[in-house]
Amino acid sequence: MSFTSTYRVLFNLNVYHHYFLDDGSVAFDSNLGLKDKQLTKYTFEDFLRITPSQETQEIFTGNRIVFKTVPTGFTIYAKAEETAPNSGTYKPYVNLSQTTVFTFLIYVKDSLFENYSTVNSKPEIPYFFSNKKPVSEGVSFNYIDLETTTLPISNFTINETSYTEISKALSEKEKIGLFGIISLEMSGDDTLPFDGNARNILNVSGTIPANPKTFKLQIKNRKTIWNYRNAANSNLLHSSDPTELPLAKNGIIGYSFGGQERPSATPSQLIFEKDGGGNIIKTISEIYINQ
């Protein structure tokens, strides 16, 4: 009798951004057909870079684990072997304890990211996506999304105490410009009480689930007031104020005035109006047209 050895998927992670994926004002995930269509022309690496931390890369090298990016995110493979001949049940070839943690670091690549996104590219404390709650976090902590759940990215915040502890495992270079941290433990917390979904990577027995988890990060696109100006003299011709319209790379967002269909806004011309305290009260897209 022989045991089969192969590489098996431990888990997947997808990164979606509505700016790149929506069809105009129609959300890409409003139906499966549209989602599949929009994903054929999408790659998250147009705006983000995700890499294993130095510490995690060392774990991968020593445990025959492979990190592979795909257009929608990345997949982690582990060399695995059957627990018994022809059983179809696999476990990592090199044993991974239930407390083993993989950490991935997220950096923004696109200088216009903040213009079309609802979050900053360099937050004071990086966003934290995990299946394990830090000890210093309270009941408001949100666990990382699965493919079937969606929370705003802004909900994945942690306090300074948590970040100070987590960042001890990172080099100074890794912390520069850090947008977010993905931290996934093999067992993770029991998240069934959180939203009815489990987020473990390995089974309690140490085997790889027959249906590995797919985690997700989903970023909303920014909505702005659209100001139309005369390209010849910059005079304001029309404003959508107080209506805000979404920014989208693909598709058409219909808007008209003066009996004519007008061009959509792009992320390149944004103005932020602030109150006396420095708080943003209006975000405006400037659109120059020939009159």
matplotlib code that plots the C-alpha trace (Angstrom):
import matplotlib.pyplot as plt

x = [0.0, 1.2, 0.2, -0.4, 1.7, 0.7, 0.1, -3.3, -5.0, -4.9, -7.0, -7.8, -8.1, -9.8, -9.5, -12.3, -12.6, -15.9, -14.1, -12.5, -15.3, -18.6, -20.4, -21.0, -23.5, -24.3, -22.5, -20.4, -21.6, -25.3, -25.5, -23.2, -23.2, -22.0, -19.4, -17.9, -17.8, -16.2, -13.5, -12.2, -10.6, -9.5, -6.3, -5.9, -2.3, -3.3, -3.6, -2.3, 0.7, 0.3, 3.3, 4.0, 5.8, 9.5, 8.6, 5.8, 8.1, 10.5, 7.6, 6.7, 10.3, 10.6, 7.2, 6.9, 4.2, 3.6, 2.2, 0.7, -0.9, -3.9, -5.8, -8.3, -5.9, -3.8, -3.9, -1.8, -0.8, 0.9, 2.6, 0.3, 0.0, -3.0, -3.7, -4.3, -4.0, -6.8, -8.6, -8.9, -8.1, -4.9, -2.7, 0.3, 3.4, 5.2, 3.0, 1.5, 0.3, -3.1, -1.5, 0.7, -0.1, 0.5, 0.9, 0.5, 1.2, -0.8, 0.6, -1.1, 0.6, -1.7, -1.1, -4.8, -6.1, -7.6, -9.4, -11.5, -11.6, -13.5, -10.4, -7.0, -4.0, -1.8, -4.0, -2.5, -3.0, -3.1, -6.4, -6.4, -8.0, -7.9, -9.7, -8.2, -9.1, -6.2, -6.4, -6.6, -9.6, -13.2, -16.6, -16.6, -13.8, -14.8, -13.4, -12.1, -14.8, -15.4, -16.5, -20.1, -19.9, -19.2, -18.3, -16.8, -13.0, -13.3, -14.8, -11.5, -9.7, -7.7, -6.5, -2.9, -2.2, -3.1, -1.0, 2.0, 2.0, 1.3, 4.0, 6.7, 7.0, 7.5, 10.7, 10.9, 11.0, 7.8, 5.9, 6.6, 3.5, 1.6, -2.1, -3.2, -2.3, -3.9, -3.3, -4.6, -4.2, -4.6, -7.4, -8.6, -11.4, -14.7, -16.5, -19.8, -21.3, -20.1, -22.0, -22.6, -19.4, -16.3, -12.9, -10.5, -7.9, -7.1, -9.6, -9.2, -7.5, -4.9, -6.2, -7.0, -10.7, -12.2, -13.5, -10.8, -11.9, -12.0, -11.4, -12.2, -11.4, -13.8, -13.3, -16.0, -15.6, -15.9, -19.0, -18.5, -20.4, -19.8, -19.0, -19.0, -16.9, -16.3, -13.0, -12.3, -12.6, -13.3, -16.7, -19.0, -21.8, -23.6, -23.3, -24.9, -24.8, -26.2, -26.3, -23.1, -22.4, -20.0, -16.6, -16.2, -13.5, -15.8, -19.3, -21.4, -22.8, -25.6, -25.8, -27.3, -28.1, -29.1, -30.7, -27.4, -25.7, -22.5, -19.2, -18.5, -16.1, -12.6, -10.4, -7.8, -9.7, -10.8, -11.4, -12.1, -14.1, -13.5, -15.1, -13.3, -12.1, -10.5, -13.2, -14.1, -17.7, -17.8, -15.8, -16.1, -15.1, -14.2, -15.2, -14.2, -16.3, -16.4, -19.4]
y = [0.0, 3.5, 7.0, 9.8, 12.9, 16.1, 19.8, 20.8, 24.1, 25.3, 28.4, 31.2, 34.9, 37.3, 41.0, 42.9, 46.6, 48.1, 50.9, 48.3, 45.8, 47.6, 48.0, 51.8, 52.2, 48.4, 46.6, 43.7, 41.3, 42.1, 38.9, 35.9, 36.4, 40.0, 39.1, 36.4, 38.7, 41.6, 39.3, 38.3, 41.7, 42.3, 42.0, 43.2, 43.9, 47.0, 48.8, 46.6, 44.4, 41.6, 39.6, 37.1, 38.7, 37.7, 35.5, 33.8, 33.3, 31.4, 29.1, 28.5, 27.6, 25.2, 23.6, 23.2, 25.7, 27.8, 31.3, 32.0, 35.2, 35.0, 37.9, 38.0, 37.5, 34.6, 30.9, 29.0, 25.4, 22.9, 19.7, 17.1, 13.4, 11.1, 10.0, 6.4, 4.8, 6.0, 7.8, 11.1, 12.8, 14.9, 16.4, 18.7, 16.8, 18.8, 19.1, 22.5, 23.1, 24.5, 27.7, 28.3, 31.8, 33.1, 36.8, 38.8, 42.4, 44.8, 47.8, 50.3, 50.7, 53.2, 56.9, 57.6, 54.9, 57.4, 59.3, 56.3, 54.4, 55.0, 54.4, 55.9, 54.3, 54.7, 54.6, 55.5, 52.0, 49.4, 47.5, 44.0, 41.0, 37.8, 34.7, 35.2, 38.2, 39.9, 39.7, 43.5, 43.8, 44.0, 42.6, 45.0, 43.2, 41.9, 38.7, 38.5, 38.1, 34.9, 34.9, 34.8, 37.7, 41.4, 44.1, 47.6, 47.7, 50.5, 48.0, 46.1, 48.4, 47.5, 49.7, 50.9, 48.4, 45.5, 46.9, 47.5, 43.8, 42.5, 44.7, 43.3, 40.4, 42.9, 44.6, 48.4, 48.1, 46.0, 48.6, 51.5, 52.4, 49.4, 49.5, 46.3, 43.0, 39.6, 37.2, 33.7, 31.0, 27.3, 26.9, 30.4, 31.4, 29.7, 32.3, 30.4, 32.7, 35.7, 35.1, 31.4, 30.7, 28.8, 30.3, 27.5, 26.5, 23.0, 20.6, 19.8, 16.5, 18.5, 17.4, 19.8, 20.4, 18.9, 22.4, 24.9, 28.3, 31.3, 34.6, 38.0, 41.7, 44.0, 47.7, 50.2, 52.9, 56.5, 58.6, 62.3, 65.5, 66.1, 69.6, 70.4, 73.3, 75.1, 73.8, 77.3, 79.4, 77.0, 78.6, 76.2, 75.1, 72.5, 70.6, 67.4, 68.8, 67.4, 64.2, 62.1, 59.7, 56.7, 56.6, 53.5, 52.5, 50.5, 50.9, 54.1, 56.1, 58.1, 61.8, 64.6, 68.2, 70.8, 68.0, 66.2, 63.1, 64.1, 62.3, 60.6, 61.7, 60.2, 59.9, 62.4, 65.7, 65.7, 68.6, 68.2, 70.9, 71.1, 72.8, 75.0, 71.9, 70.3, 67.7, 66.9, 67.9, 67.5, 65.6, 67.0, 65.7, 68.4, 67.6, 69.9, 69.9, 72.0, 74.2]
z = [0.0, -0.7, 0.4, -2.1, -1.7, -3.5, -3.0, -1.6, -1.1, 2.5, 1.8, -0.7, -0.2, -2.6, -2.8, -4.5, -5.2, -6.4, -8.4, -10.7, -10.7, -10.7, -14.1, -13.8, -11.0, -10.8, -8.1, -9.5, -6.9, -7.5, -9.5, -10.2, -14.0, -13.7, -11.1, -13.3, -16.3, -14.4, -12.8, -16.3, -16.7, -13.1, -11.2, -7.6, -8.2, -10.2, -6.8, -4.0, -3.2, -0.7, 0.5, 3.3, 6.3, 6.6, 9.6, 7.6, 4.6, 6.8, 7.9, 4.3, 3.3, 6.2, 5.8, 2.0, 1.7, -1.5, -1.7, -5.2, -6.3, -8.7, -10.4, -7.5, -4.6, -3.5, -2.7, -0.2, -1.0, 1.3, 0.4, 1.8, 2.2, 2.7, 6.2, 4.9, 1.4, -0.9, 1.9, 0.1, 3.4, 3.6, 6.2, 5.7, 5.0, 7.6, 10.7, 11.4, 14.9, 15.5, 16.8, 13.7, 12.3, 8.7, 8.4, 5.1, 4.6, 2.4, 0.7, -1.6, -5.0, -6.7, -5.9, -6.7, -4.4, -1.8, -4.6, -5.6, -2.3, 1.0, 3.1, 3.4, 1.8, 4.9, 8.0, 11.4, 12.5, 9.7, 9.1, 10.7, 9.1, 11.2, 12.3, 15.8, 18.1, 19.8, 23.6, 23.9, 21.6, 22.9, 21.7, 18.7, 17.0, 13.5, 12.1, 8.5, 5.9, 4.0, 0.4, 1.6, 4.0, 3.5, 6.0, 5.2, 5.3, 7.9, 10.3, 10.6, 13.0, 16.1, 19.0, 19.4, 22.2, 19.8, 17.0, 19.2, 20.2, 16.7, 15.1, 17.3, 14.7, 11.9, 10.8, 10.6, 6.8, 6.8, 8.8, 6.4, 4.4, 5.7, 4.8, 6.4, 8.0, 7.3, 10.2, 10.0, 12.6, 11.7, 14.3, 14.8, 17.2, 17.2, 15.1, 14.8, 17.5, 15.5, 12.3, 12.0, 10.0, 10.9, 10.0, 10.9, 8.3, 9.5, 11.1, 14.8, 13.7, 11.8, 8.4, 5.5, 5.1, 1.9, 1.1, 2.1, 3.3, 1.0, 2.9, 1.4, 1.6, -0.2, -0.7, -1.6, -4.3, -3.3, -4.1, -4.9, -5.9, -9.6, -10.7, -14.4, -15.5, -18.8, -20.2, -21.7, -18.5, -15.6, -14.9, -13.0, -15.4, -13.2, -9.9, -8.8, -5.2, -2.9, -4.8, -4.7, -7.6, -7.5, -9.2, -11.4, -13.9, -16.1, -17.5, -17.7, -14.9, -16.6, -15.8, -17.8, -17.6, -20.3, -22.2, -22.9, -21.5, -19.7, -19.1, -15.9, -13.3, -12.9, -9.7, -11.0, -10.2, -6.6, -4.2, -0.5, 1.2, 5.0, 7.9, 10.4, 12.3, 9.3, 8.8, 5.2, 4.6, 0.8, -1.8, -5.2, -8.6, -11.2, -14.8, -17.5, -20.7, -23.9, -24.0]

ax = plt.figure().add_subplot(projection="3d")
ax.plot(x, y, z, "-o")
ax.set_aspect("equal")
plt.show()
